C-alpha cells in the first residue's frame, strides 16, 4: 500500500502553518514512518502536490487547518469525496486541497495514468485542526500548538489502521480514531 501524508499550509499565516508543523515533526523522526508511507511538507505548493499524486497512491492523508465551528485545537478526521471533484481555477500559489484534487482530476484525464483522480488516488483523508487565528503572523496559536503532538499521534494511528487493513469511518464531527 502506498500512502502519502501531506502537510499543507502557509507558515506566514499563523495557524495555517499547522499542517507544515505536523509534517516537520514526522520528517524529523523518519524511523517512525512505516514502509510504504511518504511524508511531505507541501506548504502552499499545491501544484507540486497535484503532480506528485500522478505517481499513484492508495491513500492521501492531508494534514491542514479545517474550520468546523469547534474549539480551536480540535482535531477532525474527514474523508474527501473524490466523486465530487470538479473543475477549478489554476492558482499555483494559493491552491486549497479541493483545488489540488480538482486539478489532479484534470491532469489524470490528460495523461495515460487513467481517467480521473480516482485512478491515481484511491482515498483522500483529511486530518484537520480547528484554527484560532489565520491572519498574517509567524507561529501557531497556543491551542493549535498544543494540538500538534496529538495530531502526530493521530497520524500514526490512522497509518497503523490503514496498513493493517482495518477500515474505519472518517468522522464528520470532532474526533479522530483512538
Secondary structure, DSSP 8 states (H G I E B T S, - for coil): --EEEEEE--TTBGGGGHHHHHHHHHHTTGGGS-TTEEEEEEET-HHHHHHHHTT-EEEEEEEEE---SS-TT-EEEEEE-GGG-------TTS--HHHHHHHHHHHHHHSTT-SSHHHHEEEEEEEEE--S--SSBSS--HHHHHHHHHHHHHHHHHHHHHHTT------SSSB---
